[in-house]
Amino acid sequence: MSLLQQHFEERREYIFNRLKQPQYVDQSIEKIRQAQKEIKHTIRAIKDLVLLDRTTDPCLPDIAQVSLQHIINSNSFENIKTLVPSSVRKLDDEKRANILDETLSIVNKVTNLERTVFVMMFNSKEQLLMDFYKKKRRSQTELHFDVADKEGFDQEFYQTRIEELRNDIRVVAFKKFCSNEPTPDDLESFKERYETAILPKVQEIVSLIEPSLIGLDVFLNPVIGYGTNQITLDEMIKQLSKNLSLLHKLSKTEYCPTVEMTVKEYAFLEAMNDSKKVKELQPSK
């Protein structure tokens, strides 16, 4: 499975799991209807690619069509295909959760199959495929996000946590710890000391804002800068606040309702080399 497929699956799983909560009955009905449409369009797209492949020397293995037929013939597919809003509304929470799981499973199967078939066609018949999509635009999935999350995570909540670092005893203790640190003899000694003694203390402080932030250098560096007397406490707070604002901006752009999801989105965009979206949050060299 590609990084893109894995990322979309994780995001879809979050959305569908949230919809299992009792207060999300209407939203779950709407998401199932959206999934039904996407499943239908994706199956049509796979069939179109199979037919396109047959116009020249075929490159797709028989298993591609067999896999599609297996999905279409499954009980789960038939259940989701014939499901109507009134039926979902009558279900108790447990059965509605099962329907959401079943829907997600079918979505993942057809989406991953379409992606696999597309990649195989692209690798063997790129020009034929591109000419085809000039006439018929390739549809894009939207099940991995919810427009209701357009405001991103609660920035004010985490800003309060940043401000609370001013009087936190762990921040004071870290500054004192750094002032008592002996000068390392060589680079290797410094790296070992940093990884075993300094970094864990920095991560502990950053985790007070939000544990998922400990993987981002832009949140670690201001704390290190303060501890090593390179910047003041006010400057540390200012830098952390600025980076929180940038992260919040990304959460709004990518419809991420939590900091944890935003951090994962950042890591994904960075891995996909989408420098335009992540450049502001990358530490300066």
N, C-alpha and C positions, 0 to 999 in steps of 0.2 A: 504494500500500500504506500502510495506517495505521501509526502509531507502535506500536500494540499488536501488530499482525501482524508487523512487522519485529522487534520485541523478542523475541517468542516464537520466530520463525524462528532468530534468532541463538542463543538458548538451546538450542533443539533441536539445532542444528548442533553446538554444543559437546558436548552429551551423546552424540550419535551418533558423532562423531569420536573421542571418548574410548573408546567401545566397540569401536573397530577394533583396539585393542591386544590382543596375544595372551592376556593374563591376564584379559580380560573376555569370554570365550566364553559362560559361563553367563549373565552379565548381559545380553549382546547378545541371546541367545535370549529372555530374559524381556521385554526392551524391544520386540523384534519382535512377540511375542505381544500385548503391551499395545497396540502400534501397530495390529495387525490388528483388535483390538476397537474402538479409537477410530475407525479408518477406516470400519468397518461402521456404527457408531452415527452418525457424521457424515454418511455417505451417506443413511442413513435420515432424519436430520434435514432434509437438503436436500430430499428427496422429500416429506416432510411439509409443508415450507414451500411447495413448488410446488403441492401439492394444496390447501393452505389459501388460496393466492393465487387459485385458480380459483373459490373459493366466492363471490367478489365480482368486480367489474371488475378483471381482471388488471393488475398493475403490473410483473411480472417479464418481461424480454425473453426471446425464444426462446433466445438465446445461453446463458442460464443452464442450461437443460435440455440443450442441445447440449454444453456444456462438461462437464457431469456425465457424459453418455453417452460422451464422448470419453475421460474418465478410466477409466470402467468397462470400456471396450472395449480399453484399452491392454494390451500384453503385460506391462508392469511391474505393473499392477494384478493381473493374473491370477497372475503369479509370486508376488507377496506374499500374495495371498489363499489360495493352495494350499500355502504353505510350512509345513513341520512342523519341530519342534525337532530331530528326528533328522537331517533333511537339513542343517540349519545346522551341526550338530556335525561333520558329515563334510567340510565345506568347509575349504579352506586359508585363511590369513589374508587373502589378496588377494581371493578370491571372497566371503568373508564381508563384507569392507569394501564390495564392490560391492553386495551385498544390503542392507547398512545404508544406503548412498547411495540405492538404489532405494526403499527403504521411506520414508526421509525425504522424498524427492521427492513420493511419493504423499500422504503426510501433509500436507505443505505445500499441495499443490494442493487437496485436499478441504477442509482447514481454511480456507484463504483463500476458496474458493468459498462455503462455508457462511457465513462472515463477511460476504461481499459481498451474498449473498442476504438475510441477516438485516437488514443496514443498509437495503437497498432496501425491504424490507417495513416496517421500522420507520418510515422516512420517509414512506411512503404509507398504511400501515394500522396505525398504532401500537396503537390500542385492540384491534383484531382479534388482533394478535400477542400482546399482553399477556394477553388472555383465554385464548388458546391455551396460553401458558406457565403459566398458573395451574393448568391441568389436566395439563400435561405439562412437567415441569421441563427447562430447557435444559441439556444435558450440557456439562461443562467439560473441556478438555484437561489432561492431566497429564504429557505427554511432554516438557515443557520443564524438568523437574527430576527429580532422583533422590533418593529418601528416604535413600539412603546418605550424602548430603551434609548431613545434618541438623546436623552439628557445625560447619559453616562452614569458613572457612579456618584455617590454623595460626596462631593469635594469638600464641603464645609465640615463634615464629620472628621475627615482625615487632616484638614487644616488645623482643627482644634488639637488633635493629637500632636501635630508638629509643634505648635505653640507650647504645649505642655512639657516638651523636652527642655525648655529653659530652666525649669526647676527640678528636673528629674535627677535623682542622686546618682544614677548610672552614668549620666553624661558628665557630671562633676568628677566621678571616680575615674572615668576614662581619661579625662584631661590630666588628672594627677598621675595616673598610670603611665601615660606617654612621657610625662616630664621626668619620670624616674627611670625610663628605659635607657640602658647602656648603648653606646654607639656600637653597631655591629662591626666585626672585624672584616667581613667581606660580603659580597653580594649573596652568596649562598646562605650565609648565616642570617642575613636580613630576611631573605625569602622564607626561611624556615620559621623565624621568629614571627614574621607577619602572619603566616598561615596558621600557626599554632596558638599564638597569644593575642595578637592585635585584631585580626579579622573576626574571630568569634565575638569579641566585645563590640565591634562596630555593627555586626549583624544583629546582635541583641538589641542595640539601641534603635536601629532601623526597624526591627520587627515590632517595636512599640507603636510605630505608625501603622504598619501592616506587614505581617510576616512574608507575604509574597513579594515584597519589594527588595528583599535581601539579595536577589539575583541581579539587580540593576546597579551598575557602577555609579550612575548619576545620583543615587541616593546614598551610596556608601562613601563616595569621595568627600562630600561636604563634612561628614562626621569625622573622617580621617583628617581633613584639613583643620578642623577645629582642635582635635586632640593633639595634633603636632604643632599647634600654634601658628599655622599659616593664615588662618582667618579667625575673625571674632565670632562669638556666639550669635550675634545679630546677623552676621553674614551667613553663617551656617543655616539659620532659620530661613533667611531670605532665599538662599539657593534651593533648599528643600521645598519651599513653597512654590518657587518658580517651576521646578521639575514636576511637582504635583499638578500644577496648572497645565503643563504640557501633556502630562499623562491623561489628565481629564479631557483635554481637547481630543486626544486620540480615542478615548472611550466614547465620546459623542459621535465622532466620525465613523467608528466601527460598531456602534450600537452595543457597547459592553456595559452591562449594569453593575459590574463589580470590579474592584481593583485587580483581583486575581485573574479574571478573564482578560482584562486590559493588558496585564503583564504577559500573558500567554499570546495575545494578539501581537504585541510588540515583538516578542521572540519569533513568532511566525513570519511577520513582515521582514524582520531582519534576516532571517534564514532565506527568505524568498528574494532578498536583495532589493526590497522596495525602499530605497534610500530616501525618497521624497517624503514618505510618511514617518520615518523613524529618525531622520537626520537631527532634528532639534533635541531629541532625547539621548543622542550619542555623546559621550564625554569627549571633550576636545583633546586632540593628540598633544 
